[in-house]
């Protein structure tokens, strides 16, 4: 806790104070201080949590590094000549996809940061030029959008460097190249955000973003569809097959893509071709300086105009007569029940008050495009991947690979679910926030409110996870008993992850915040994310080790091992699903509204 | 002083501010009243430079808010209805930050902050994080931070919300003193007693238009009501609503 106030704060000697800083530096300082205090607050609140997060970060970096190192060594040593080619193409592809993701991420974060942020409004009423506010928000958005990218690629590049036995200067040079690279999607993302804000209102922006994301998804699923390759082709025309396989990835080597400059710079430096690497570095530098300079000096006016437009617009579609007529029709009030109410009323044995709560939660979810948009993109990506599995049916005849892919699918499905439970389900109880008195004082009781939220979240997510796991089993042509095994496993994991999120959400509520993103970034949300991840890793490992169907490479599973693994999985599920929910309900029962 | 000249702000088809012209002199205490969604906050947001007017202009202390925004903002203090504060800063750090944004020297910040901190009884909270303060204390922090740079124009949107009776009184006294010292006060409120007690002139905004402006006596005469400001306000807004309905009927 901060120290209690004292007059000493006022009595500090003036000479000790630093001279006045320019506004941008002041904004950096204040926000850095805030960020530091948030980190400190987590550490002070729970040593366990901060240790857990530290362990999680170190564990991720170590595991990712080991996996990348093992994978790269495997490809390079088992496929002499071809291995290096594959690794090279992999880097081009990875950076191309990360560039698109960074662009999308910068666009969304910049939009929120520039136009839906109270700090921006506050600063605009002070004598701080809009150009300075834009500069600060650009830097802040770039940091927020890019940290995960750095976290993801650091172990890969370290593993790549060690595998290729590069010189020491490869590492600082790579850091410099990446620093230059992340400027470009940041500038492009903020420029797009400002222009979208000038021409589209919030609703139109959300619809456009989700539509573009879906289009990209469908396009990527179609473009990256695997080719049918026969065994005969594999045996007689390996290079032709490889060429065919790599044909569709050539877009990543388009010379005008910033990701190409980065990949080429990294690859050339690792091979000792320093002149060529410097050339690509200079290409990145010149573009970063040019566009960065434009953003830093010319975007202020456009930004201010966009802020005013965002806060002024009725609706961009309002210029069309048909839309205005449709809006007028919509605005005619009807006392009748809506579609969601009619659907919920069909549920058997659900009391009217619980129905009302279900209708309210479903409506709030449906009307927040950001929520279902993200859900759609996450599970859409997974569905696209699983549907593409059918193209590998000929290669996936070996039981080992079928086994491995089916468990990886279970892990991927659960990880997606964990992202959603942490992001959306955890915050549900806190989001009642200032409205807690409505449900809290109603005869329904808070315990039933939380239980209803749990069942709604569990059944809704079960609908999606069961669909995906059925699709995965179907694409892998698994027999019925194995399908039942996965269905059972994913059902237990769904109820557990939702129990964990709802339970921790009730144990660590934050009624001050209306923004689910900020609620999740607190103590309980981080704890929930870390525990969910650990639970999934442990569960998938236990289920795989105790698989009733043999891993041909490792021999038959013994009955003891199988039963032990299942018991471990059940125990983990009870500890991380039932127990937090139980504790959360107990706390809620004694909650003082 | 404040000058609004034929100010219009449209949100799509809706005219939130509809041709408002008004002059508030230096040192004048002006209160603006109006029903919900009348256009008060939109007018204030234009004054603070947060949104551009569709047409017309707003001037603060002689500077056009759109043409000379930095000059205008240097002379303005603005306390919105839900002020933004950095939760992980202490009030003292926040004062220093806002003072520095107004290019005040450390000595000026220290001196002004000490004066206002004492006045608003914020000493016990200076070293605590803002996130832990009550709604009323946060409101006082916002008001003190706005006063630090000795503004020429002070614009407040519903400033009494969350303040206890003691600090409401302190704020009223401070505003009156500032007004007497030449600071132009422009306050939007639903608390008619505040306007009645404090304001030199009162403006009533209804459906985006300034339907009445003047002293309490002027408004009473205009409304034909001799009672409290509440009756004057209700009569004037009802007259305007009837006029609007009749106009729509004629148009149809």
Contacts between the chains, C-beta under 8 A, distances in Angstrom:
chain1	res1	chain2	res2	distance
A	2	B	90	6.7
A	2	B	127	6.1
A	2	B	128	5.6
A	2	B	129	5.2
A	3	B	127	5.6
A	4	B	124	8.0
A	4	B	127	6.2
A	4	B	128	7.1
A	5	B	123	6.4
A	5	B	124	5.2
A	5	B	125	5.8
A	5	B	126	4.4
A	5	B	127	3.9
A	5	B	128	6.0
A	6	B	126	7.9
A	6	B	127	6.3
A	7	B	123	7.0
A	9	B	90	7.8
A	9	B	92	5.0
A	9	B	126	5.0
A	9	B	127	5.5
A	10	B	92	7.5
A	10	B	110	7.3
A	10	B	113	7.5
A	10	B	114	5.7
A	10	B	117	7.3
A	10	B	123	7.8
A	10	B	126	7.0
A	14	B	106	5.5
A	14	B	107	5.8
A	14	B	110	6.3
A	17	B	106	4.4
A	20	B	100	5.2
A	20	B	103	6.6
A	20	B	104	7.8
A	20	B	105	6.9
A	20	B	106	7.4
A	21	B	100	6.6
A	23	B	101	5.8
A	26	B	97	6.2
A	26	B	100	5.5
A	26	B	101	6.3
A	30	B	86	6.2
A	30	B	89	6.6
A	30	B	93	7.7
A	30	B	97	5.3
A	33	B	88	7.1
A	33	B	89	6.8
A	33	B	93	7.3
A	34	B	86	5.9
A	34	B	87	7.5
A	34	B	88	4.0
A	34	B	89	6.7
A	37	B	88	4.2
A	37	B	129	7.3
A	38	B	88	6.2
A	41	B	88	7.9
A	118	B	82	8.0
A	118	B	84	4.3
A	119	B	84	6.1
A	119	B	86	7.8
A	121	B	50	6.2
A	121	B	80	7.9
A	121	B	84	6.7
A	122	B	83	7.6
A	122	B	84	3.8
A	124	B	48	7.8
A	124	B	49	6.6
A	124	B	50	5.5
A	125	B	48	4.5
A	125	B	49	6.6
A	125	B	50	6.2
A	125	B	73	6.8
A	125	B	76	7.4
A	125	B	78	4.6
A	125	B	80	7.7
A	126	B	73	6.2
A	126	B	98	7.1
A	126	B	101	5.2
A	126	B	102	7.3
A	127	B	70	5.3
A	127	B	73	4.3
A	127	B	74	4.6
A	127	B	101	6.8
A	127	B	102	6.2
A	127	B	103	7.7
A	128	B	101	5.9
A	129	B	70	6.4
A	305	B	52	7.4
A	307	B	50	7.5
A	307	B	51	7.8
A	308	B	50	7.5
A	308	B	51	4.6
A	308	B	52	4.2
A	311	B	45	7.3
A	311	B	50	6.9
A	311	B	51	5.0
A	312	B	9	6.9
A	312	B	10	7.7
A	312	B	11	5.8
A	312	B	51	5.5
A	312	B	52	7.4
A	312	B	54	7.8
A	313	B	11	6.8
A	313	B	12	6.6
A	314	B	10	7.9
A	314	B	11	4.7
A	314	B	12	1.7
A	314	B	13	6.1
A	314	B	14	6.2
A	315	B	12	5.7
A	318	B	12	4.5
A	318	B	13	6.4
A	324	B	13	7.5
A	512	B	131	7.7
